[in-house]
Amino acid sequence: MEKTWRAAITRVLKESAGAMHYSDIAEQILTNGYYKSKGATPAATVNSQLASSINSEGAMSEVP
């Protein structure tokens, strides 16, 4: 299990064969047990994490 949403997102994207929708990323994270969510909207959390990473780091974002 990963320690952060961001680490779990990165793991799912690195394991994927291509681009994924944020809701599919959230589903894979929870299904594979990469992160335990206590929140009601994990897909929204993934969307927020992706947007934040891209907005703050641009092309240097570690999120593929």
C-alpha positions as CSV (number, residue, x, y, z in Angstrom):
1,M,0.0,0.0,0.0
2,E,1.2,3.5,-0.9
3,K,1.5,6.3,1.7
4,T,-0.1,9.0,-0.4
5,W,-2.8,9.4,-3.1
6,R,-0.1,10.8,-5.3
7,A,2.1,7.7,-5.0
8,A,-0.8,5.5,-5.6
9,I,-1.8,7.5,-8.7
10,T,1.8,7.3,-10.0
11,R,1.9,3.5,-9.5
12,V,-1.4,2.9,-11.3
13,L,-0.3,5.1,-14.3
14,K,3.1,3.4,-14.5
15,E,1.4,0.0,-14.6
16,S,-1.2,1.1,-17.2
17,A,-0.8,0.5,-20.9
18,G,-2.0,4.0,-21.8
19,A,-3.9,7.0,-20.7
20,M,-6.6,6.6,-18.0
21,H,-9.6,8.7,-16.9
22,Y,-9.3,9.9,-13.3
23,S,-12.3,7.8,-12.1
24,D,-10.7,4.7,-13.6
25,I,-7.4,5.5,-11.7
26,A,-9.3,5.8,-8.5
27,E,-11.1,2.5,-9.1
28,Q,-7.8,0.8,-9.7
29,I,-6.2,2.3,-6.6
30,L,-9.0,1.0,-4.4
31,T,-9.5,-2.3,-6.2
32,N,-5.7,-3.1,-5.9
33,G,-5.5,-1.9,-2.3
34,Y,-2.8,0.7,-3.2
35,Y,-4.4,3.3,-0.8
36,K,-7.2,3.1,1.7
37,S,-9.7,5.9,1.4
38,K,-11.9,7.2,4.2
39,G,-13.4,9.8,1.9
40,A,-16.7,9.6,0.0
41,T,-15.3,10.8,-3.3
42,P,-12.0,9.1,-4.2
43,A,-12.4,10.0,-7.9
44,A,-12.6,13.7,-7.0
45,T,-9.5,13.4,-4.9
46,V,-7.6,11.8,-7.8
47,N,-8.8,14.5,-10.1
48,S,-7.6,17.2,-7.6
49,Q,-4.2,15.5,-7.2
50,L,-3.7,15.3,-10.9
51,A,-4.7,18.9,-11.5
52,S,-2.6,20.2,-8.7
53,S,0.5,18.3,-9.9
54,I,0.1,19.5,-13.5
55,N,-0.7,23.1,-12.5
56,S,2.2,23.5,-10.1
57,E,4.9,21.4,-11.9
58,G,3.8,21.4,-15.5
59,A,5.9,19.2,-17.7
60,M,8.1,18.3,-14.7
61,S,5.2,16.7,-12.9
62,E,6.1,13.2,-11.6
63,V,2.6,12.1,-12.5
64,P,3.0,10.6,-16.0
